[in-house]
Amino acid sequence: MAAATRLGPKTSLLVHLLILSWYVFAIWSNCTLQTSDRHPGVRSYGGRWKYLTFINLVSQALLFGLCVLADAVHSAVSVTRARDFHFTVLAFPVGTFVFVSFWTLYTYDRELVYPKLLDEIIPIWLNHAMHTVIMPLLLLQMFLQNHRYPSRTKGIFSLALFAALYLSWVLWVHHASGIWVYPIMAHLSPVGLCVFLGGASLSMAPLYLLGEKLSLMMWSSTGNQKKEKK
């Protein structure tokens, strides 16, 4: 049977260490911005943790931390399973959602998601670290290592649980502070807000299936697809 990775153990460890270092640096840079006191969102209720972008950044760092651990401890089946579950259920679909939703809204009207005033607070490279680089790194990881997908029921249910928890958090932030996490929400009617939030949540399932399909395409020729029985 073909190996579940396209790299040797040492090379895989090096690649994952480099990517993990990149994410740790990005998170550190985000949290230590000299002008962070001018960021209206950071100073308000929930701080950075109310933004899916920041949560996703931490999630990506956790993923590659698990990748490093799995490379270092080859016999730890539990670590490999945790890595695969995190990649398939959270890191890929949520990371893809952040990439697609941010740049779609940014292209339509950036003031709805990333007002111009943030250009004076957040460096351009950090903006791309949070919203752009995540996608090619996820695709690179998918190409380099095959990941075992859980059953669709388990995978989509777990992702739906995450989406429900985050949605509840967004609504709680508004209830507790009177502010919306993202500017676009303040422009929507109650019905429009329900449609927007519902549509965003429902889009997670297709992104999960997209990851499953892409993984199958990348690894179909190796004879080493790894997927739990549905």
C-alpha positions in Angstrom: 0.0 0.0 0.0 1.3 3.5 -0.8 2.4 5.7 2.0 -0.1 8.3 3.4 2.5 11.0 2.8 4.4 12.3 -0.1 7.4 13.3 2.0 10.0 11.5 4.1 9.6 11.8 7.9 12.4 14.4 8.4 11.2 16.6 5.5 7.6 16.4 6.6 8.6 17.5 10.1 10.6 20.4 8.7 7.7 21.6 6.5 5.2 21.4 9.3 7.6 23.2 11.7 8.0 26.0 9.2 4.2 26.4 8.7 3.6 26.2 12.5 6.2 28.9 13.0 4.5 31.0 10.4 1.1 30.8 12.2 2.6 31.3 15.7 4.3 34.5 14.3 1.1 35.7 12.7 -0.9 35.2 15.9 1.9 36.9 18.0 1.9 39.8 15.5 -1.9 40.1 15.6 -1.9 40.2 19.4 1.0 42.7 19.8 0.1 45.3 17.2 1.3 48.7 18.3 -1.9 50.3 17.2 -4.3 47.7 18.5 -5.7 50.2 20.9 -7.1 52.0 17.9 -8.9 48.8 16.6 -12.6 49.3 17.6 -13.3 45.6 17.7 -10.3 44.6 19.8 -11.2 47.1 22.5 -14.9 46.0 22.6 -16.6 43.0 24.3 -15.0 39.6 23.4 -11.8 41.1 22.0 -10.2 39.2 19.1 -12.0 36.0 20.1 -15.3 37.2 18.6 -13.8 37.1 15.1 -13.9 33.9 13.2 -10.8 35.0 11.4 -8.8 35.0 14.6 -10.4 31.7 15.8 -9.5 30.2 12.5 -5.9 31.4 12.8 -5.5 29.7 16.1 -7.2 26.6 14.6 -4.7 26.5 11.8 -1.8 26.7 14.3 -3.4 23.9 16.3 -3.6 21.8 13.1 0.1 22.2 12.2 1.0 21.7 15.9 -0.7 18.3 15.7 1.1 17.6 12.4 4.4 18.3 14.0 3.5 16.0 16.9 2.3 13.3 14.6 5.6 13.5 12.6 7.7 13.3 15.8 5.7 10.4 17.4 5.0 8.1 14.5 3.5 5.3 16.6 0.9 7.6 18.3 -2.3 6.6 16.5 -4.4 8.9 18.7 -2.4 11.9 17.6 -2.8 11.0 13.9 -6.5 10.6 14.4 -6.8 13.9 16.2 -4.8 15.6 13.3 -7.0 14.0 10.7 -10.2 14.9 12.5 -9.2 18.5 13.1 -8.1 18.9 9.4 -11.2 17.4 7.8 -13.9 18.7 10.2 -12.6 22.1 11.2 -9.4 23.4 9.6 -10.3 22.8 5.9 -14.0 23.8 5.8 -13.7 26.7 8.3 -10.5 28.0 6.7 -12.0 27.8 3.2 -15.1 29.6 4.5 -13.0 32.4 5.9 -11.1 32.7 2.6 -14.1 32.7 0.4 -16.5 34.8 2.5 -14.0 37.5 3.3 -12.8 38.1 -0.2 -16.3 37.9 -1.7 -17.6 40.6 0.7 -14.3 42.5 0.4 -14.7 42.6 -3.4 -18.4 43.6 -3.2 -18.0 46.3 -0.5 -15.0 46.1 1.9 -16.7 48.4 4.4 -19.1 45.5 5.2 -16.3 43.3 6.4 -12.9 45.1 6.6 -13.3 49.0 6.8 -10.5 51.1 5.3 -9.5 52.4 8.7 -8.1 48.9 9.5 -5.4 49.4 6.8 -3.8 51.9 9.2 -3.9 49.4 12.0 -3.3 46.0 10.5 -0.3 45.5 8.1 -1.2 44.3 4.6 0.9 41.1 5.1 -1.0 40.3 8.3 -4.3 40.7 6.5 -3.2 38.2 3.9 -1.9 35.9 6.6 -5.3 35.8 8.1 -7.5 35.7 5.0 -5.4 34.5 2.0 -2.4 32.4 2.8 -4.5 30.0 4.8 -6.0 28.5 1.6 -2.8 27.5 -0.2 -1.4 26.1 3.0 -4.5 23.9 3.5 -4.3 22.7 -0.1 -0.6 22.0 0.4 -1.2 20.0 3.5 -4.0 18.1 1.7 -1.6 17.3 -1.1 1.3 16.2 1.1 -0.6 14.0 3.5 -3.7 11.9 3.2 -6.2 12.4 6.0 -8.8 9.9 7.2 -12.3 11.4 6.8 -14.9 10.4 9.4 -18.3 9.3 8.3 -20.2 12.1 6.7 -22.8 12.0 9.5 -20.1 12.4 12.2 -18.1 15.0 10.2 -21.0 17.3 9.2 -22.6 17.0 12.6 -19.3 18.1 14.3 -18.9 21.0 11.9 -22.5 22.0 12.4 -22.0 21.9 16.2 -19.0 24.3 15.8 -21.1 26.6 13.5 -23.9 26.6 16.1 -21.6 27.4 18.9 -19.9 30.3 17.0 -23.3 31.6 15.9 -24.5 31.5 19.5 -21.3 33.4 20.5 -22.0 36.1 17.9 -25.5 36.6 19.1 -24.4 36.7 22.7 -21.8 39.4 21.9 -24.6 41.4 20.4 -26.9 40.8 23.4 -24.2 41.6 25.9 -22.7 44.7 24.2 -25.1 45.9 21.6 -22.5 45.5 18.8 -22.4 43.2 15.8 -19.2 41.4 15.2 -19.2 42.2 11.5 -20.3 45.6 10.0 -22.6 43.9 7.4 -24.9 42.6 10.2 -25.8 46.1 11.3 -27.1 46.9 7.7 -29.5 43.9 7.6 -33.1 43.7 8.7 -34.1 40.9 11.1 -35.2 38.7 8.2 -32.1 39.6 6.2 -29.9 38.7 9.2 -31.6 35.3 9.6 -31.0 34.6 5.9 -27.4 35.8 6.1 -26.5 33.8 9.2 -28.5 30.7 8.1 -26.9 30.8 4.7 -23.4 31.2 6.1 -24.0 28.2 8.5 -25.4 26.0 5.8 -22.5 26.7 3.5 -20.2 24.8 5.8 -21.6 21.4 4.7 -20.7 21.9 1.0 -17.2 23.0 2.0 -16.8 19.8 4.1 -17.9 17.8 1.0 -15.5 19.8 -1.2 -12.6 18.9 1.1 -13.6 15.2 0.9 -13.8 15.3 -2.9 -10.5 17.2 -3.3 -8.8 14.7 -1.0 -10.2 11.8 -3.0 -9.0 13.3 -6.2 -5.5 14.0 -4.9 -5.1 10.5 -3.5 -7.2 8.3 -5.8 -4.1 7.2 -7.9 -2.2 6.0 -4.8 -4.7 3.4 -3.7 -4.5 4.8 -0.2 -7.7 6.7 0.4 -8.5 6.7 4.1 -12.1 7.1 5.1 -14.2 5.6 7.8 -17.2 3.5 6.8 -20.4 5.5 6.5 
